[in-house]
Amino acid sequence: MSTTPSGAGVEMINGSSGLREAAHRGISPRLLAAAEFYKANFAWDVEIQGNSLQLCLTGGMAAVSVPFRGGEHLFATTGALPSGPLILVPGAPFRALALVESDDCVVSDEELPSGVLFHRSPTRALLPPTVTSRGSVQWLREPSPKDRWLPVASGLIAALSRPQRRVLRYPVVQAMRGRLS
């Protein structure tokens, strides 16, 4: 029994030769344990490439990503926060990546809101515990084996595409000779 980066227990599956042999072959035991955890609990198609764990966005799975700056991302600021797993991927800029059901969503890159990327098959997404030259890939919201449904791509993109309403925090009210204007 081993643990994933988040501390969840992992058992070897599908005739795995074990962590010790994987380490001998040059594969990080931590990456192998995480890969087996994702395969066993979510049936995700994951691969270890060098020192990174990659999720193959195939079989109806896709991702939508937005810039992540100053601890904020477009999902939250537009009210389009998806219910599924969210990954923080380091880069320039860092990006918040939401895993989604592709639902055969057909949208051109030009139709996407500014800063939004739609990652389709056969793209790959980095998964924790990958560490890049810019930092660690982290879960903003971990997936749950109890709730494996992903939000629908077209719904999330539509929510991100809605015009943002301007909300005044402190409405200006001017009093002129006893009247409000």
DRENPA-3360 file (N, C-alpha, C; in nm, 2 decimals, always signed):
BEGIN
1 = MSTTPSGA = +0.09/-0.12/+0.00/+0.00/+0.00/+0.00/+0.09/+0.12/+0.00 ~ +0.06/+0.22/-0.09/+0.13/+0.34/-0.10/+0.03/+0.45/-0.09 ~ +0.07/+0.58/-0.09/-0.02/+0.69/-0.09/+0.00/+0.78/-0.21 ~ -0.10/+0.85/-0.24/-0.10/+0.95/-0.35/-0.04/+1.08/-0.28 ~ -0.02/+1.19/-0.36/+0.03/+1.31/-0.31/-0.07/+1.37/-0.20 ~ -0.19/+1.34/-0.22/-0.29/+1.40/-0.12/-0.31/+1.31/+0.00 ~ -0.23/+1.19/+0.01/-0.24/+1.11/+0.12/-0.34/+0.99/+0.11 ~ -0.41/+0.98/+0.00/-0.50/+0.87/-0.02/-0.42/+0.73/-0.04;
9 = GVEMINGS = -0.47/+0.63/+0.01/-0.41/+0.50/+0.00/-0.42/+0.44/-0.14 ~ -0.32/+0.37/-0.19/-0.32/+0.31/-0.32/-0.27/+0.17/-0.31 ~ -0.34/+0.08/-0.38/-0.30/-0.06/-0.39/-0.25/-0.08/-0.53 ~ -0.15/-0.17/-0.55/-0.11/-0.21/-0.68/-0.22/-0.28/-0.75 ~ -0.23/-0.25/-0.88/-0.34/-0.31/-0.96/-0.29/-0.37/-1.09 ~ -0.37/-0.45/-1.15/-0.34/-0.50/-1.29/-0.20/-0.57/-1.30 ~ -0.16/-0.65/-1.20/-0.04/-0.72/-1.21/+0.09/-0.63/-1.20 ~ +0.08/-0.51/-1.14/+0.19/-0.42/-1.13/+0.31/-0.49/-1.07;
17 = SGLREAAH = +0.42/-0.46/-1.11/+0.54/-0.52/-1.06/+0.59/-0.46/-0.93 ~ +0.53/-0.35/-0.89/+0.56/-0.29/-0.76/+0.64/-0.17/-0.77 ~ +0.64/-0.09/-0.66/+0.71/+0.04/-0.66/+0.86/+0.02/-0.67 ~ +0.91/-0.09/-0.60/+1.06/-0.10/-0.60/+1.11/-0.13/-0.74 ~ +1.04/-0.21/-0.82/+1.09/-0.24/-0.95/+1.07/-0.12/-1.04 ~ +0.96/-0.04/-1.02/+0.94/+0.08/-1.10/+1.06/+0.18/-1.07 ~ +1.10/+0.19/-0.95/+1.21/+0.28/-0.91/+1.34/+0.23/-0.98 ~ +1.36/+0.10/-0.99/+1.47/+0.04/-1.05/+1.47/+0.08/-1.20;
25 = RGISPRLL = +1.35/+0.08/-1.26/+1.34/+0.12/-1.41/+1.35/+0.27/-1.43 ~ +1.37/+0.35/-1.32/+1.38/+0.49/-1.34/+1.25/+0.57/-1.33 ~ +1.14/+0.50/-1.29/+1.01/+0.57/-1.28/+0.99/+0.60/-1.13 ~ +0.95/+0.72/-1.11/+0.93/+0.77/-0.97/+0.82/+0.69/-0.91 ~ +0.85/+0.63/-0.79/+0.74/+0.55/-0.72/+0.62/+0.64/-0.69 ~ +0.65/+0.77/-0.67/+0.54/+0.86/-0.64/+0.45/+0.88/-0.76 ~ +0.51/+0.89/-0.88/+0.43/+0.91/-1.00/+0.35/+0.78/-1.03 ~ +0.42/+0.67/-1.01/+0.35/+0.54/-1.04/+0.23/+0.52/-0.94;
33 = AAAEFYKA = +0.25/+0.55/-0.82/+0.14/+0.53/-0.72/+0.02/+0.62/-0.76 ~ +0.05/+0.75/-0.80/-0.05/+0.84/-0.84/-0.12/+0.79/-0.96 ~ -0.04/+0.74/-1.06/-0.10/+0.69/-1.19/-0.20/+0.57/-1.16 ~ -0.15/+0.48/-1.07/-0.24/+0.37/-1.04/-0.36/+0.41/-0.96 ~ -0.35/+0.51/-0.88/-0.47/+0.56/-0.81/-0.57/+0.62/-0.90 ~ -0.52/+0.70/-1.00/-0.62/+0.76/-1.10/-0.68/+0.66/-1.19 ~ -0.60/+0.56/-1.22/-0.66/+0.45/-1.31/-0.76/+0.37/-1.23 ~ -0.73/+0.33/-1.11/-0.82/+0.25/-1.03/-0.95/+0.32/-0.98;
41 = NFAWDVEI = -0.93/+0.45/-0.95/-1.05/+0.52/-0.89/-1.13/+0.59/-0.99 ~ -1.07/+0.63/-1.11/-1.15/+0.71/-1.20/-1.15/+0.66/-1.34 ~ -1.07/+0.55/-1.36/-1.06/+0.49/-1.50/-1.00/+0.59/-1.60 ~ -0.91/+0.67/-1.55/-0.85/+0.77/-1.64/-0.73/+0.71/-1.71 ~ -0.72/+0.75/-1.84/-0.60/+0.71/-1.92/-0.49/+0.80/-1.89 ~ -0.39/+0.75/-1.81/-0.28/+0.83/-1.76/-0.15/+0.76/-1.81 ~ -0.05/+0.85/-1.83/+0.08/+0.80/-1.88/+0.19/+0.87/-1.80 ~ +0.30/+0.80/-1.77/+0.41/+0.87/-1.72/+0.51/+0.89/-1.83;
49 = QGNSLQLC = +0.55/+1.02/-1.85/+0.64/+1.06/-1.95/+0.76/+1.13/-1.88 ~ +0.87/+1.06/-1.87/+0.98/+1.12/-1.80/+0.95/+1.14/-1.65 ~ +0.95/+1.27/-1.61/+0.92/+1.30/-1.47/+0.78/+1.37/-1.46 ~ +0.69/+1.34/-1.55/+0.56/+1.40/-1.54/+0.45/+1.29/-1.56 ~ +0.34/+1.32/-1.49/+0.22/+1.23/-1.50/+0.12/+1.30/-1.59 ~ +0.08/+1.24/-1.70/-0.01/+1.31/-1.79/-0.14/+1.24/-1.81 ~ -0.25/+1.31/-1.81/-0.38/+1.26/-1.84/-0.41/+1.28/-1.98 ~ -0.44/+1.17/-2.05/-0.47/+1.17/-2.19/-0.62/+1.21/-2.21;
57 = LTGGMAAV = -0.64/+1.32/-2.27/-0.78/+1.37/-2.28/-0.84/+1.30/-2.41 ~ -0.89/+1.18/-2.38/-0.96/+1.10/-2.48/-1.09/+1.04/-2.42 ~ -1.16/+0.97/-2.50/-1.28/+0.90/-2.45/-1.38/+1.00/-2.40 ~ -1.40/+1.11/-2.45/-1.50/+1.21/-2.41/-1.46/+1.30/-2.30 ~ -1.33/+1.29/-2.26/-1.28/+1.38/-2.16/-1.20/+1.50/-2.23 ~ -1.22/+1.62/-2.18/-1.16/+1.74/-2.23/-1.12/+1.83/-2.11 ~ -1.07/+1.94/-2.14/-1.04/+2.04/-2.03/-1.06/+2.18/-2.08 ~ -1.10/+2.27/-1.99/-1.11/+2.41/-2.02/-1.01/+2.48/-1.92;
65 = SVPFRGGE = -0.93/+2.57/-1.97/-0.83/+2.63/-1.88/-0.84/+2.78/-1.89 ~ -0.81/+2.85/-1.78/-0.81/+3.00/-1.78/-0.69/+3.04/-1.70 ~ -0.65/+3.17/-1.72/-0.53/+3.22/-1.65/-0.56/+3.22/-1.50 ~ -0.46/+3.20/-1.42/-0.47/+3.20/-1.27/-0.37/+3.31/-1.23 ~ -0.42/+3.42/-1.18/-0.33/+3.53/-1.14/-0.37/+3.58/-1.00 ~ -0.27/+3.60/-0.92/-0.30/+3.66/-0.79/-0.40/+3.58/-0.71 ~ -0.40/+3.45/-0.72/-0.49/+3.37/-0.65/-0.63/+3.36/-0.70 ~ -0.66/+3.43/-0.81/-0.79/+3.43/-0.87/-0.79/+3.37/-1.01;
73 = HLFATTGA = -0.90/+3.32/-1.05/-0.91/+3.27/-1.19/-1.05/+3.30/-1.24 ~ -1.06/+3.30/-1.38/-1.18/+3.35/-1.45/-1.30/+3.26/-1.41 ~ -1.28/+3.14/-1.37/-1.40/+3.06/-1.34/-1.48/+3.12/-1.22 ~ -1.40/+3.16/-1.12/-1.46/+3.22/-1.00/-1.51/+3.36/-1.03 ~ -1.44/+3.44/-1.10/-1.48/+3.58/-1.12/-1.59/+3.60/-1.21 ~ -1.62/+3.50/-1.30/-1.74/+3.50/-1.38/-1.86/+3.43/-1.33 ~ -1.84/+3.36/-1.22/-1.95/+3.28/-1.16/-1.97/+3.15/-1.24 ~ -1.87/+3.11/-1.32/-1.87/+2.99/-1.40/-1.79/+2.88/-1.33;
81 = LPSGPLIL = -1.79/+2.88/-1.20/-1.71/+2.78/-1.13/-1.76/+2.64/-1.15 ~ -1.69/+2.55/-1.22/-1.74/+2.41/-1.24/-1.74/+2.33/-1.11 ~ -1.82/+2.23/-1.11/-1.83/+2.14/-0.99/-1.73/+2.03/-0.99 ~ -1.66/+2.01/-1.10/-1.56/+1.90/-1.11/-1.42/+1.93/-1.06 ~ -1.33/+1.84/-1.09/-1.19/+1.86/-1.05/-1.13/+1.98/-1.12 ~ -1.05/+2.06/-1.04/-0.97/+2.17/-1.09/-0.83/+2.15/-1.06 ~ -0.74/+2.18/-1.16/-0.60/+2.16/-1.15/-0.53/+2.30/-1.17 ~ -0.43/+2.32/-1.08/-0.35/+2.44/-1.10/-0.22/+2.40/-1.17;
89 = VPGAPFRA = -0.20/+2.45/-1.29/-0.08/+2.41/-1.37/+0.02/+2.53/-1.38 ~ +0.14/+2.52/-1.33/+0.23/+2.63/-1.33/+0.28/+2.66/-1.47 ~ +0.30/+2.78/-1.50/+0.34/+2.83/-1.63/+0.35/+2.98/-1.63 ~ +0.35/+3.03/-1.75/+0.35/+3.18/-1.77/+0.24/+3.21/-1.86 ~ +0.12/+3.24/-1.81/+0.08/+3.25/-1.66/+0.05/+3.11/-1.61 ~ +0.03/+3.10/-1.48/-0.03/+2.98/-1.42/-0.17/+2.97/-1.48 ~ -0.22/+2.84/-1.49/-0.35/+2.82/-1.54/-0.43/+2.73/-1.45 ~ -0.56/+2.77/-1.44/-0.66/+2.68/-1.37/-0.72/+2.60/-1.48;
97 = LALVESDD = -0.72/+2.46/-1.46/-0.77/+2.37/-1.57/-0.89/+2.29/-1.51 ~ -1.00/+2.30/-1.57/-1.12/+2.22/-1.53/-1.14/+2.10/-1.62 ~ -1.14/+1.98/-1.56/-1.17/+1.86/-1.64/-1.32/+1.86/-1.67 ~ -1.35/+1.84/-1.79/-1.49/+1.84/-1.84/-1.52/+1.72/-1.93 ~ -1.65/+1.70/-1.95/-1.70/+1.60/-2.04/-1.71/+1.68/-2.18 ~ -1.65/+1.63/-2.28/-1.64/+1.70/-2.41/-1.77/+1.72/-2.47 ~ -1.87/+1.63/-2.45/-2.00/+1.63/-2.51/-2.01/+1.68/-2.65 ~ -1.90/+1.63/-2.73/-1.89/+1.67/-2.87/-1.90/+1.82/-2.89;
105 = CVVSDEEL = -1.86/+1.89/-2.80/-1.86/+2.04/-2.81/-1.77/+2.08/-2.93 ~ -1.83/+2.16/-3.02/-1.76/+2.21/-3.13/-1.76/+2.36/-3.12 ~ -1.64/+2.41/-3.09/-1.62/+2.56/-3.08/-1.48/+2.59/-3.13 ~ -1.47/+2.69/-3.21/-1.34/+2.73/-3.26/-1.27/+2.82/-3.15 ~ -1.14/+2.82/-3.16/-1.06/+2.90/-3.07/-1.10/+3.04/-3.07 ~ -1.14/+3.09/-3.19/-1.17/+3.23/-3.20/-1.30/+3.27/-3.13 ~ -1.39/+3.17/-3.11/-1.52/+3.19/-3.04/-1.50/+3.19/-2.89 ~ -1.39/+3.14/-2.84/-1.37/+3.14/-2.69/-1.34/+3.28/-2.63;
113 = PSGVLFHR = -1.38/+3.30/-2.51/-1.35/+3.43/-2.45/-1.20/+3.44/-2.44 ~ -1.16/+3.57/-2.42/-1.01/+3.60/-2.41/-0.95/+3.52/-2.29 ~ -0.84/+3.46/-2.32/-0.77/+3.38/-2.22/-0.81/+3.24/-2.19 ~ -0.93/+3.20/-2.25/-0.98/+3.07/-2.23/-0.93/+2.97/-2.34 ~ -0.88/+2.86/-2.29/-0.84/+2.75/-2.39/-0.92/+2.63/-2.37 ~ -0.96/+2.57/-2.48/-1.04/+2.44/-2.48/-0.94/+2.33/-2.52 ~ -0.91/+2.24/-2.43/-0.81/+2.13/-2.46/-0.89/+2.01/-2.50 ~ -0.88/+1.97/-2.63/-0.96/+1.86/-2.68/-0.86/+1.74/-2.70;
121 = SPTRALLP = -0.93/+1.63/-2.74/-0.85/+1.51/-2.77/-0.77/+1.54/-2.89 ~ -0.65/+1.49/-2.90/-0.57/+1.40/-2.82/-0.47/+1.48/-2.73 ~ -0.51/+1.59/-2.67/-0.43/+1.67/-2.58/-0.40/+1.59/-2.45 ~ -0.29/+1.63/-2.39/-0.26/+1.57/-2.26/-0.25/+1.68/-2.15 ~ -0.29/+1.65/-2.03/-0.29/+1.75/-1.93/-0.20/+1.70/-1.81 ~ -0.12/+1.78/-1.75/-0.04/+1.74/-1.64/-0.12/+1.72/-1.52 ~ -0.09/+1.61/-1.44/-0.16/+1.58/-1.32/-0.06/+1.59/-1.20 ~ -0.11/+1.62/-1.08/-0.03/+1.60/-0.96/+0.01/+1.46/-0.95;
129 = PTVTSRGS = +0.13/+1.43/-0.90/+0.23/+1.51/-0.84/+0.34/+1.56/-0.93 ~ +0.31/+1.59/-1.05/+0.42/+1.64/-1.15/+0.48/+1.77/-1.09 ~ +0.61/+1.79/-1.11/+0.68/+1.91/-1.07/+0.74/+1.96/-1.20 ~ +0.71/+2.08/-1.24/+0.78/+2.14/-1.36/+0.88/+2.24/-1.31 ~ +0.95/+2.30/-1.41/+1.05/+2.40/-1.38/+0.99/+2.52/-1.31 ~ +0.86/+2.55/-1.33/+0.79/+2.66/-1.27/+0.72/+2.63/-1.14 ~ +0.72/+2.50/-1.10/+0.65/+2.47/-0.98/+0.57/+2.34/-0.99 ~ +0.50/+2.31/-0.88/+0.43/+2.18/-0.87/+0.29/+2.19/-0.93;
137 = VQWLREPS = +0.24/+2.09/-1.00/+0.10/+2.08/-1.04/+0.02/+2.04/-0.92 ~ -0.09/+2.12/-0.89/-0.16/+2.09/-0.77/-0.31/+2.09/-0.80 ~ -0.38/+2.02/-0.71/-0.53/+2.02/-0.72/-0.58/+2.14/-0.65 ~ -0.67/+2.22/-0.72/-0.75/+2.32/-0.66/-0.87/+2.26/-0.60 ~ -0.92/+2.16/-0.67/-1.03/+2.08/-0.62/-1.00/+1.93/-0.66 ~ -0.98/+1.84/-0.57/-0.94/+1.71/-0.60/-1.07/+1.63/-0.66 ~ -1.04/+1.54/-0.74/-1.16/+1.45/-0.79/-1.20/+1.36/-0.67 ~ -1.33/+1.32/-0.68/-1.38/+1.24/-0.57/-1.43/+1.11/-0.64;
145 = PKDRWLPV = -1.39/+0.99/-0.58/-1.44/+0.87/-0.64/-1.59/+0.85/-0.62 ~ -1.64/+0.93/-0.52/-1.79/+0.92/-0.50/-1.87/+1.00/-0.60 ~ -1.80/+1.10/-0.66/-1.87/+1.18/-0.76/-1.78/+1.19/-0.89 ~ -1.79/+1.10/-0.97/-1.70/+1.09/-1.09/-1.76/+1.17/-1.21 ~ -1.88/+1.22/-1.20/-1.93/+1.30/-1.32/-1.86/+1.43/-1.34 ~ -1.83/+1.46/-1.46/-1.76/+1.58/-1.50/-1.87/+1.68/-1.55 ~ -1.84/+1.81/-1.53/-1.93/+1.91/-1.59/-1.92/+1.90/-1.75 ~ -2.02/+1.95/-1.81/-2.02/+1.95/-1.96/-1.95/+2.07/-2.02;
153 = ASGLIAAL = -1.86/+2.04/-2.11/-1.78/+2.15/-2.17/-1.86/+2.27/-2.23 ~ -1.97/+2.23/-2.30/-2.04/+2.34/-2.37/-2.11/+2.43/-2.27 ~ -2.15/+2.38/-2.15/-2.21/+2.46/-2.05/-2.11/+2.55/-1.98 ~ -1.99/+2.50/-1.96/-1.89/+2.58/-1.89/-1.84/+2.69/-1.99 ~ -1.82/+2.66/-2.11/-1.78/+2.76/-2.21/-1.89/+2.86/-2.23 ~ -2.01/+2.82/-2.23/-2.12/+2.92/-2.24/-2.12/+3.01/-2.12 ~ -2.10/+2.96/-2.00/-2.10/+3.04/-1.88/-1.98/+3.14/-1.88 ~ -1.87/+3.09/-1.93/-1.75/+3.18/-1.94/-1.77/+3.29/-2.05;
161 = SRPQRRVL = -1.86/+3.26/-2.15/-1.88/+3.35/-2.26/-1.99/+3.46/-2.23 ~ -2.06/+3.44/-2.12/-2.17/+3.54/-2.09/-2.10/+3.67/-2.06 ~ -2.17/+3.78/-2.11/-2.11/+3.91/-2.08/-2.11/+3.93/-1.93 ~ -2.00/+3.98/-1.88/-1.99/+4.00/-1.73/-2.07/+4.13/-1.70 ~ -2.15/+4.11/-1.59/-2.23/+4.23/-1.54/-2.14/+4.31/-1.45 ~ -2.15/+4.44/-1.47/-2.07/+4.53/-1.39/-2.15/+4.55/-1.26 ~ -2.08/+4.51/-1.15/-2.15/+4.52/-1.02/-2.08/+4.63/-0.94 ~ -2.16/+4.73/-0.90/-2.10/+4.84/-0.82/-2.11/+4.79/-0.67;
169 = RYPVVQAM = -2.00/+4.80/-0.61/-1.99/+4.76/-0.46/-2.05/+4.87/-0.38 ~ -2.03/+5.00/-0.42/-2.08/+5.11/-0.34/-2.15/+5.20/-0.44 ~ -2.28/+5.18/-0.45/-2.36/+5.27/-0.55/-2.35/+5.41/-0.51 ~ -2.33/+5.49/-0.61/-2.32/+5.64/-0.58/-2.46/+5.70/-0.58 ~ -2.49/+5.76/-0.48/-2.62/+5.83/-0.47/-2.59/+5.98/-0.44 ~ -2.64/+6.07/-0.52/-2.62/+6.21/-0.50/-2.74/+6.27/-0.45 ~ -2.73/+6.35/-0.35/-2.85/+6.42/-0.29/-2.84/+6.56/-0.35 ~ -2.95/+6.60/-0.41/-2.96/+6.74/-0.46/-3.09/+6.80/-0.41;
177 = RGRLS = -3.07/+6.89/-0.32/-3.19/+6.96/-0.26/-3.29/+6.87/-0.21 ~ -3.25/+6.76/-0.14/-3.35/+6.67/-0.08/-3.39/+6.56/-0.18 ~ -3.35/+6.56/-0.30/-3.39/+6.46/-0.39/-3.27/+6.37/-0.43 ~ -3.31/+6.25/-0.46/-3.21/+6.15/-0.51/-3.20/+6.16/-0.66 ~ -3.08/+6.16/-0.72/-3.08/+6.15/-0.86/-2.99/+6.04/-0.91;
% end
